[in-house]
Amino acid sequence: MRVLSEQDRTFWEENGYLVLENAVPAPNLQAVIDAVWTFLGRSPDNPEDWYGDPLLSGGMVNMHHHQALWDNRQTPRIHQAFADIWGTEKLWVSYDRANMNPPYGPKWDNKGFIHWDLDSTVRPIPFKVQGVLYLSDTAEDQGGFQCVPGFHRRLEAWADTQPVDRPPAWPDTTGMQVKSIAGKAGDLVIWHSALPHGNGMNRSQRPRMAQYITMHPEDLRGTLKGWQPGSEADRAGRVRGWQEAPYQLALAQALGVPEGYVEQWLRRTRANDLVRVNVEAPLERYQDRPIYRTRLNGQVRYLRIDSVKPIDEQTLEAQRAYAVAEGLPIASAVEQRATEAIRQIPAPHFTPRLSAAQLAALPDLVAQGPQAFGLGAGLWDAKGIVQLLENQFGFNFDRQPAKLTELGKKLVGAERW
Ligand SMILES: O=C(O)CCC(=O)C(=O)O
């Protein structure tokens, strides 16, 4: 049964976004809000405490697999809205994160941002959609979703007026009418990815709380440049991602820290998996956007500031995964840095499952790398460390993944449509 009305469709065609009201049952909203605060290890009742690690720029919360997130992802009404847009019910759901954008101030300088999650120089512009679920009522000045309505119809004509070597994902917003979309708790905003978009400066006293959810046809893999056929390995990887998610929480409980700290620690480990890349020009900070401009093989290239670091005029260090995804020529790997971040285990916030002696022994075990314990040749991940703890200290952790409905199993790819 369709959930988008004719008016919704007309609005969508015209503006490139729409609002689906009451997208999920009301109790689901508070469940995600609670989960976000727990993940961050912070309290909604203490505004002084809303800032700092592990909150990421733009208020991003890298929480992906909590049951509360899954309960929303497998809501039939949301699935049907995306099915109406794509013209097929055979969809896969994204494993997107959450957002807590606190009030702007001395501890938080999110003035808002505008970008694309596609390469706006590719023709034809790929058809992609994205979505954000408002977890609480969000006023226009509260740092919620913002976009340039109708821009999906004008992007190509606008691009013809811009420098050919403009950054493909970061528009110059001069002359654009950016609109902040207020919403009620339970509204799902769905937008066409050709709209320049982001979230805004929060000028209110309340945090903005949201969950990102989008869907796309199964067996497709999205890249910045568009879609390509997914492989059986992609599908299996999605299922593994869902199945292995509980290891991160198990590790947090072992260490006695909020899950967000473990996620941050593992992310830093991956980020410290660095390689060297040679470029032809010094990296220059590009305007006020989080990108560098350089040249590679005679072409202007824009590189994300948070993924690369200049070493000298013609050398940079890049995260290995980023360098591979961007097709950067890897000159050499910097293996010895990979385990540095893993030593940064934060002090326990609550009673850890590991004893003080086990906690003290952990960094030295981890420093030996997973290979030393027959746990694979890559970097440590949550699963590897939990297996290490089980083997070394005889623990038995709960690793039940989020429960899926029949619809949810198809949206994950664990069952075929
Ligand atoms: O926080 C928002 O509403 C926008 C997030 C965003 O820009 C994105 O998901 O690409």
The ligand as a MOL file (V3000), in Angstrom:
LIG
                    3D

  0  0  0     0  0            999 V3000
M  V30 BEGIN CTAB
M  V30 COUNTS 10 9 0 0 0
M  V30 BEGIN ATOM
M  V30 1 O 21.9100 16.2910 10.0060 0
M  V30 2 C 21.2380 16.4140 8.9810 0
M  V30 3 O 20.0340 16.5930 8.9860 0
M  V30 4 C 21.9230 16.3580 7.6300 0
M  V30 5 C 22.9600 15.3230 7.5670 0
M  V30 6 C 23.6780 15.2360 6.2720 0
M  V30 7 O 24.1240 16.1980 5.7480 0
M  V30 8 C 23.8520 13.9350 5.6480 0
M  V30 9 O 23.3510 12.9250 6.1600 0
M  V30 10 O 24.4940 13.8730 4.5750 0
M  V30 END ATOM
M  V30 BEGIN BOND
M  V30 1 2 1 2
M  V30 2 1 2 3
M  V30 3 1 2 4
M  V30 4 1 4 5
M  V30 5 1 5 6
M  V30 6 2 6 7
M  V30 7 1 6 8
M  V30 8 2 8 9
M  V30 9 1 8 10
M  V30 END BOND
M  V30 END CTAB
M  END
